[in-house]
Amino acid sequence: MTDYTPKAAQDKQVNHGVYVQPTEDGNFGLDKDIADNAKKKYDFAKEQEVRTWIEKVLGVKLEDGLGALELQKVLQSGVVLCQLANKIKTGVCKLPRSTTQPAVQRENISFYLEACKKLGMTDNFIFMTDNLFQDRLVELAMMSVINNLCELKNIAEKSSPAA
């Protein structure tokens, strides 16, 4: 961190007379370090494995490319998640409503998470609904979603080896 005189309104004073420029995403200092570490730990191979499994089980091609933001966009409505749970065990999840309203999307996701518990998933694999709505540290939030889906895949394979 170097001392300099602020040149723009977005520069932040972090100490008496010490200014830093935030990165493009607005992070600096510890926030920047945490965001950088989350990006390094994001597992694209695990994401691809989960995407491939979902496409196979549902018989559909998921939109968008690889990456935390792209996967978040695909799963955020909760519809794909509910369909997936119901493919594993018919009727385990309430039928989702397709909408762009965040409150309804969150409700769909909560239906899915309840279905995961009914299927025998332990609490340490249950993610928070907000993980699919994060706009900061997306990679960190989405890794918990990916881990949940990997565990769901394991549960599905144990209950029906063909899944």
N, C-alpha and C positions, 0 to 999 in steps of 0.2 A: 504494500500500500504506500503510495507516494503522496507527498503533500503537494497541493496545487490550489490555485484560486478557482472557485467555481465559475464555469463558463456557461452553464445552462441551468434552467430552473429545476431540472430533474436531479441535479447533483445533490448529494446528501452530506450534511455535516455530521461526522461520526464522533468527533472529539473537538475540543477547542482549536479552531483553525485548521482542522484536517478534513478534507473533503474527498469523497470517492465517487467514481462514476458507476452507476449500476450497469449490469449486463443488459443485453437486449430484452430478456424476460423480466427485468426489474429486480433481479436478485443481486445481492452483494454480501460479502462477509460470510457468516456461518450459513445463511440461507443458500448462497451460491454453492458452498461446499456440499451441503446436503443434497441439493438438486443434482450436482455433478456426480456424486456417489450413487444416487438413485438411477441415473442414466447408465452408469457403468454396470450396475447390477441387473439391469433389465435383461431378461433371457429371451432373445428372439427365437431360439430353437424351441423352447418350451411353448411359446406363443404359437408357433407354426404347428406344433404337435396338437395343441388344443384346437386350433382352427380346422385342421384336417379332420380331427375326430368329430367335431360339431357338424361339419359338412357331410361326413359319412353317415352319421346318425340321422340327421334331418333330411338328407338328400337334396340339399340346396348349396349354392355357392355363396359364401359370405362376401359382402362388398368390401371395398377399400383394400389397401395394402397392409404390409406388416408395420407394426409400431403401436405403442401404448395408446396414443390418441385415436388411431384408426380402430383399434379393437374396442376402445371405450365407446366410440360412436356406434359401432355395430350392436353392442350389448346394452346400451344405455336405456332403451325403451323397456327392457325386461321381457319382451315378447320372445326372443330367441331362447332366453334362459328358461322360461316357462315351458316352451315347446320341447326343449331338451329334456327337462325333468319328466314331462308327460310321456315322452318316447321311452324313457327308461322304465317307468311304471305308470300305466294309464290311470289318470285321475288323481295322481299324487299332488298335483299343483292346480290351483284355481286357474280358470281360463283367463289369460291376460287381455287387456284392452289395448288396442293399437291407437296411440295418440302421441302428440308432441307436448302435452301438458306434463311438466315435471312431477306434479303431485301424483298423477296416475302412473307415470313411469316408476316412481319410487314404490308405489303400491304393488305393481307387477313384480319388482325386484324382491320385495318382502314376501310375496307369494312364493317365489322361487326359493328364497332362503329357508322358509318354513318347510318346503318340499324336501330340501337337502337334509334337514333334521329328521324328517319322517323316513327318509331313505337310509338313515343311520350315520350321517356325517357328524363327526365330532365338532364341538364349538371352535376348536383352534383352526379349522378350515373355513369357517363362516366369515365372510367379509362384511364390511359395513356398507349399507346402501350408498352412502356418500362417496365411496370409492369410485363409483361409476359417474360421479358428477364433479370430481376434482378438476380444478383448472391449474393447480400448482402441484408439483411433485407427482405428476400423473403416472410416471413409471413405477414409483413406489406403490401407489394405490392399486395399479393394475396388476402388479405381481401377486397381490393377495387374491385378486379375482382369478388369475391364471392358476394359482395353487388350488383354489377351490374347484375349478373345472378339472384339474388333473385328478383330484381326489374323487370327484363325481365320476370320472372315467373309470377309476379303479373300482368304485362301488358297482358301476354298471357291468364291468367285466366279471366281477365276482358273482353277480346275480344272474348274468346271462353271457356266457363266454363269446357269443356271436356279436355282441354289441360293440 
